[in-house]
Amino acid sequence: MPSEADAKLARRDPEIPALGLVLDGDALTECLVRLYPAAGVTRATPEYVRYKRGTSCLVRCRVECAGGLVVAAAVKAHNPSVGLKIDDADVRRSAVSPLGPIAIDAARGLVVSPFPNDRRLPALRTLATEAGTQAAIATLWPDRPAGPEPVLTPLRYKPERRFVARVELPDSGPAIAVKFYTKGDYRIVYEHVERHESRPPLRLPTMVGHAKELRATAVQWMTGTPLEAGLRDGRLPPPVCRVVGEAVAMFHAQRAKIEVYRTAERFADEIDGAAEAVAQLLPTLAADARRCAAGMSDRIRRRHWRGNRSVHGDLSADQVIVQDDAIAIIDLDRAGRGDPRLDLGAFRARLAFDELLGVLTPDVRAEAASSFVSGYRDACDKDVTRKLDRFEAAHLLLSAVEPFRLRHPQWPTLTAAIIDRVAQTAAAGAGASDD
C-alpha cells in the first residue's frame, strides 16, 4: 500500500496518471509482473525518485526475480499530453537485459527501461555483455597491469544522469572509478580533475583515461576510510575533521581555469526552487519553507559574494577519504569558481542532515562541524567563514527533498524536521556582519 503522503501527492497531480503506481512498491511489482511475464518478477522496490510536477516522475527500482536475480530498472511515469519521448524503434534497439527489453504502457504514460538501457546514457548499453564491458574498460584504462580481466562493480546509478562503478583487478589488485555521463555533463566534467592538483594534506585522484564516444571518465581509486561512514560507526573521531578543513582550504586556494561559475543569483534561485519543491510535496510546509528561502535568498543576492575561489560544488563527508598521510577529496564533477562558503556550508549541512537522520549523534555532529571550520580557518589566508550559518541553512534546505527522493519511510516527518532546523540555523547567524 502507498503511504498516505504519497497517495495525497498522486491525487494532487492527476496529470501524471501513473504517479501513485511508481511510488507504491506493491503496485509497481504488479505492473512489472504484467509487462515481463517471463522474468519471474517477485518484488520491485523504489529506491530513488526524481519528480517534476505535471510532467514526469522517474523512479529507479530494485527488481527481484526468480532464482535470486536482481535487476535495476528505471520506471518513468509521464504526463501523456507531453509525450513519452520514446518509440518502437527505441524498444527494438534495447540492449539485452535479464528483465527484458524496454516496455511501454502508453495508456498509463509509463516507460520501463531495464538497466543498461538509458536514453540519456546510451553508452551504458556496452555493459550489456561481458565482451562490451571489457572493451569499455580497455578504452578507459589503457595502461592497466597485465593479468586477469578486470571486474566491474556498479556503485551508484541515477537514471538519465550518471552511472558510477568500481573496476578492479582480481585478488586485490589496483582499481579505478569509472563514471558515465550525459552528453552535456561530459563536456565540462572530464577536465575538472586535471585542472586541480594535490597539495598536502589534500590529495586528489588522478585521471586514468576518458572516452568521448562513451561519455565516460576513469580516475584513480582512492583507498582509505570514507569520512561519512567512519564518523557514523566510530572508526574516525570527530577531530579528524580539522585536517579535512585544512585540505579544503588547499583546494580553495587553487586558481584552476574552469569556466563554471557559481554565482549568487544562481544559488539564490536554487534556494527558492528548493522551497517550491517542498511546497509541492508537502503543502503544509509551504509557508515555512518559502519564508526561510525568502530571507536567505534575498540576503545572498544583496550581500558581498566572494565568488572567485575554486569550489568543489558538492562537498560533504561522503566525498572525503581519510588516508594515513593525506585527506583525499573525490568527485569533482561540480567543481567551479564561487564563494568558498558554498562548500563549507554544504559540508556542515550534510552533518546536520545525518544527525536528523539518526546516524550521527548531536555531540559527534557538533564536534565534527566545529573541528572542520577551525582547521579551515587555520589553513586559510583569510577568514571567509562569516555568515556561514546562512550557507549551512541554505544547503540544508536544498536537501529537504532528499528523504522523499531516497524513499525514506518517514519522509514527511523528516522533511518537517529539516525545515525546522533550517529556520533555527538561519536565525542563529542572523545577527553577524557579512564583512
C-alpha positions in Angstrom: 0.0 0.0 0.0 1.3 3.5 -0.7 2.0 5.8 2.2 -0.7 8.5 3.0 1.7 11.3 1.8 2.5 9.5 -1.5 -1.2 8.9 -2.1 -2.1 12.6 -1.4 0.7 13.7 -3.8 -0.6 11.5 -6.6 -4.1 12.9 -6.1 -2.8 16.4 -6.3 -1.1 15.7 -9.6 -3.6 13.9 -11.9 -1.7 15.0 -15.0 0.7 12.1 -14.3 -1.8 9.1 -14.2 0.8 6.5 -13.0 2.4 8.7 -10.3 0.8 6.7 -7.5 1.8 3.4 -9.2 5.5 4.2 -9.4 5.7 5.4 -5.8 4.0 2.2 -4.5 6.2 -0.9 -4.4 3.2 -3.3 -4.4 1.5 -1.6 -7.4 4.9 -1.4 -9.2 5.5 -5.1 -8.7 2.1 -6.0 -10.2 2.8 -3.8 -13.2 6.2 -5.4 -13.9 4.8 -8.9 -13.5 2.3 -8.0 -16.2 4.9 -6.3 -18.5 7.6 -9.0 -18.0 5.7 -12.3 -17.5 8.7 -14.5 -18.4 11.1 -12.8 -15.9 9.5 -14.2 -12.8 9.4 -10.8 -11.0 8.8 -11.2 -7.3 9.3 -7.7 -5.9 10.0 -4.2 -7.1 11.3 -1.7 -4.6 11.5 2.1 -5.4 14.9 3.4 -4.3 15.4 6.8 -5.9 12.9 9.3 -7.3 13.1 12.4 -9.4 9.8 14.2 -9.7 8.7 17.2 -11.8 5.1 18.2 -11.1 2.8 17.9 -14.0 5.5 16.5 -16.2 7.1 13.2 -15.1 8.3 11.1 -12.2 11.4 8.9 -12.7 11.9 6.0 -10.3 15.0 3.8 -10.1 13.8 0.5 -8.6 15.4 -2.7 -7.5 13.7 -5.6 -9.2 13.9 -9.1 -7.7 13.3 -12.0 -10.0 13.0 -15.8 -9.7 16.2 -17.6 -8.8 17.6 -14.7 -6.7 18.3 -12.5 -9.8 18.3 -8.7 -9.0 18.0 -6.1 -11.8 17.9 -2.3 -11.7 15.2 -0.6 -13.8 14.2 3.0 -14.4 10.4 3.4 -14.5 9.2 6.7 -15.7 5.6 8.0 -15.4 4.8 10.7 -17.9 2.1 13.2 -18.5 0.7 11.6 -21.6 -0.1 15.0 -23.2 3.6 15.9 -23.0 4.7 12.7 -24.8 6.8 9.7 -23.8 9.9 10.7 -25.8 10.4 7.1 -26.8 9.0 4.9 -29.6 9.1 1.4 -31.0 12.5 2.0 -32.6 13.9 2.5 -29.1 12.4 -0.7 -28.0 13.9 -2.6 -30.9 17.3 -1.1 -30.1 17.1 -2.3 -26.4 20.2 -3.9 -25.0 20.0 -7.4 -23.6 18.7 -7.4 -20.0 17.7 -10.3 -17.7 14.3 -8.5 -17.2 13.6 -7.9 -20.9 13.6 -5.0 -23.4 12.2 -1.5 -22.8 8.5 -1.7 -22.2 5.9 1.0 -22.9 2.4 1.3 -21.4 1.1 4.2 -23.5 -2.3 4.2 -21.9 -0.7 5.0 -18.5 2.1 7.1 -19.8 4.6 4.6 -18.4 8.1 3.6 -19.8 10.2 0.9 -18.2 13.9 0.8 -19.1 15.8 -2.2 -17.5 19.5 -1.5 -17.0 21.6 -0.9 -19.0 19.0 0.8 -21.2 19.1 4.6 -20.6 18.1 7.1 -23.3 20.4 9.8 -21.9 23.3 7.5 -21.1 23.3 5.4 -24.3 26.9 4.1 -23.8 25.7 2.0 -20.9 24.4 -0.4 -23.5 28.0 -1.5 -24.0 27.8 -3.1 -20.5 25.1 -5.4 -21.5 27.6 -8.1 -22.4 30.9 -9.2 -20.9 32.7 -8.5 -24.1 31.3 -5.0 -24.3 32.2 -4.4 -20.7 35.8 -5.4 -21.2 36.1 -3.3 -24.4 34.9 -0.2 -22.4 37.3 -0.9 -19.6 40.2 -1.3 -22.1 39.3 2.1 -23.6 39.1 3.8 -20.2 42.1 2.1 -18.6 44.6 1.6 -21.4 47.6 1.3 -19.0 46.2 -1.3 -16.6 48.6 -4.0 -15.4 48.6 -7.3 -17.3 46.6 -10.1 -15.8 43.1 -11.4 -15.4 40.2 -9.5 -16.8 39.1 -6.6 -14.5 35.8 -6.8 -12.7 33.2 -4.0 -12.8 31.0 -3.5 -9.8 28.2 -0.9 -10.0 28.2 1.6 -7.2 25.6 4.4 -8.0 23.1 4.9 -10.7 20.9 7.9 -11.3 18.9 7.2 -14.4 19.3 9.7 -17.2 22.1 11.4 -15.2 25.1 9.3 -14.2 26.4 5.8 -13.6 29.4 5.1 -11.3 31.3 1.8 -10.9 34.4 0.4 -9.4 36.7 -1.5 -11.7 39.4 -3.6 -10.2 41.7 -6.5 -11.0 41.0 -9.7 -9.1 43.0 -10.7 -6.0 43.1 -7.1 -4.5 44.8 -5.6 -7.5 44.7 -1.8 -8.4 41.3 -0.2 -9.0 39.7 2.8 -10.7 36.4 4.6 -10.5 34.5 4.8 -13.8 31.7 7.3 -14.5 29.3 7.6 -17.4 27.7 11.0 -18.1 25.1 12.6 -20.2 26.4 14.5 -23.3 26.1 17.9 -21.7 27.8 16.9 -18.4 30.7 15.0 -20.0 31.7 18.1 -22.0 32.5 20.0 -18.8 33.5 17.4 -16.1 36.3 15.4 -17.6 38.7 18.4 -17.4 38.0 19.1 -13.7 40.3 16.5 -12.3 43.3 17.5 -14.5 42.9 21.2 -13.6 43.4 20.8 -9.9 46.4 19.4 -8.1 47.2 17.7 -4.8 48.7 20.0 -2.1 49.4 18.4 1.4 47.3 17.5 3.2 45.0 17.5 0.2 45.2 14.5 -2.3 43.1 14.4 -5.4 42.5 11.4 -7.7 44.5 11.4 -11.0 42.9 10.9 -14.4 43.4 7.4 -15.8 41.5 7.8 -19.0 38.4 9.2 -20.7 36.5 8.4 -23.9 34.3 10.9 -25.7 32.4 8.1 -27.6 31.4 6.6 -24.2 31.0 9.9 -22.4 32.9 8.4 -19.6 35.9 9.1 -17.4 38.2 6.9 -15.3 40.1 8.1 -12.3 42.4 6.6 -9.7 40.5 4.7 -6.9 41.3 6.4 -3.6 41.9 4.0 -0.7 41.3 4.8 2.9 38.4 5.2 5.3 35.3 7.1 4.0 34.8 10.0 6.4 31.0 9.8 6.4 31.0 6.1 7.3 33.8 6.5 9.7 32.0 9.2 11.7 28.8 7.1 11.7 30.4 3.9 13.0 33.0 5.4 15.3 36.1 4.4 13.3 37.1 8.0 12.9 37.0 10.6 15.8 35.3 13.9 15.0 38.6 15.9 15.5 39.8 14.4 12.2 37.6 16.9 10.5 40.2 19.6 11.4 42.6 18.1 8.9 39.7 17.8 6.4 39.2 21.6 6.8 42.9 22.2 6.1 42.6 20.1 2.9 39.6 22.0 1.7 41.5 25.3 2.3 44.2 23.9 0.0 41.6 23.2 -2.7 40.0 26.6 -2.4 43.5 28.3 -2.7 43.9 26.9 -6.2 43.3 29.0 -9.3 42.0 26.3 -11.6 40.9 27.5 -15.0 37.4 26.3 -15.0 34.7 28.2 -16.9 31.9 27.2 -14.4 30.8 30.0 -12.1 28.6 29.5 -9.0 27.0 33.0 -8.9 25.0 34.5 -6.0 22.0 34.8 -8.3 22.1 31.1 -9.3 22.5 30.0 -5.7 19.6 32.2 -4.6 17.4 30.7 -7.4 18.3 27.2 -6.2 17.2 28.1 -2.6 13.9 29.5 -3.9 13.4 26.4 -6.1 14.1 24.1 -3.1 11.3 25.8 -1.1 8.9 25.3 -4.1 9.8 21.7 -4.3 9.0 21.2 -0.6 5.7 23.1 -1.1 4.7 20.7 -3.9 5.5 17.6 -1.9 4.0 18.8 1.4 1.7 21.8 1.2 1.5 22.1 5.0 5.2 23.1 5.0 4.9 25.5 2.1 4.7 28.7 4.1 7.6 27.8 6.4 9.8 26.7 3.6 9.1 29.8 1.5 9.7 32.1 4.5 13.0 30.5 5.1 14.0 30.7 1.5 13.0 34.3 1.0 15.1 35.5 3.9 18.2 33.6 2.8 18.0 34.2 -1.0 17.3 37.9 -0.6 20.4 38.4 1.6 22.6 36.3 -0.7 21.6 38.4 -3.7 22.3 41.6 -1.8 25.4 40.9 0.2 29.0 40.5 -0.6 29.8 37.4 -2.7 33.3 36.0 -2.6 33.0 34.4 -6.0 36.4 33.8 -7.4 37.7 30.8 -5.4 37.9 27.2 -6.6 35.0 25.3 -5.1 34.2 21.6 -5.1 30.5 22.3 -5.6 29.1 19.2 -3.8 31.3 18.9 -0.7 30.2 16.5 2.1 31.8 13.9 4.3 30.7 11.4 1.6 33.2 12.9 -0.7 36.2 12.6 1.7 38.5 9.7 2.2 40.8 9.7 5.2 44.2 8.2 4.4 47.2 7.6 6.6 49.1 10.6 5.2 46.5 12.7 3.5 42.9 13.7 3.0 41.5 12.6 -0.4 38.6 14.6 -1.9 36.8 12.9 -4.7 34.0 13.6 -7.2 35.0 16.9 -8.8 32.1 16.8 -11.2 30.5 20.1 -10.0 33.8 21.9 -9.4 33.9 25.5 -10.5 34.5 29.0 -9.1 32.4 30.6 -6.5 32.1 31.6 -2.8 34.1 29.1 -0.6 31.2 29.2 1.9 29.2 27.2 -0.6 31.5 24.2 0.2 31.8 25.0 3.9 28.0 25.3 4.3 27.3 22.2 2.3 29.7 20.1 4.4 28.2 21.3 7.7 24.6 20.9 6.3 25.3 17.2 5.5 26.4 16.6 9.0 23.2 18.2 10.3 21.2 16.1 7.8 22.9 12.9 9.2 22.0 14.0 12.7 18.4 14.4 11.8 18.5 11.0 10.0 19.7 9.5 13.3 23.0 8.2 12.0 25.1 10.8 13.9 24.8 11.8 17.5 24.4 15.6 18.2 27.7 15.6 20.0 29.6 14.0 17.1 27.9 16.3 14.6 28.8 19.4 16.7 32.4 18.5 17.3 32.9 17.4 13.6 31.5 20.7 12.3 33.5 22.8 14.8 36.7 21.0 14.0 36.2 21.3 10.3 35.8 25.1 10.4 38.7 25.5 12.8 41.0 23.6 10.6 39.9 25.6 7.6 40.4 28.9 9.3 43.9 27.9 10.5 45.0 27.0 6.9 43.2 29.8 5.0 45.0 33.0 4.2 41.8 35.0 5.1 38.9 34.2 7.3 35.9 33.8 4.9 33.6 32.0 7.3 31.4 34.9 8.3 27.7 34.2 7.8 28.4 30.5 7.5 25.2 29.6 9.3 23.3 31.2 6.4 25.0 28.9 3.9 24.6 25.9 6.1 20.9 26.6 6.4 20.6 27.2 2.6 22.2 23.8 1.8 20.1 22.1 4.4 17.0 23.5 2.7 18.4 22.2 -0.6 18.5 18.7 1.0 14.9 18.9 2.2 13.6 16.8 -0.7 16.2 14.1 -0.2 14.0 12.0 2.2 11.3 11.8 -0.5 13.8 11.3 -3.3 15.6 8.4 -1.4 12.3 6.9 -0.3 12.7 7.2 3.4 9.7 5.6 5.0 9.1 8.6 7.2 9.9 11.2 4.6 7.2 13.7 5.6 8.3 13.8 9.3 12.0 14.0 8.3 11.3 16.8 5.8 9.4 18.8 8.5 12.4 18.3 10.9 14.8 19.6 8.2 12.6 22.8 7.7 12.6 23.4 11.5 16.4 23.0 11.6 16.8 25.4 8.6 14.8 28.1 10.4 16.9 27.6 13.6 20.2 27.6 11.8 19.4 30.7 9.7 18.2 32.6 12.8 21.4 31.7 14.7 23.6 33.6 12.2 21.2 36.4 11.5 22.9 39.0 13.7 26.5 38.7 12.5 28.1 41.1 10.0 28.7 39.9 6.4 32.0 41.7 6.0 
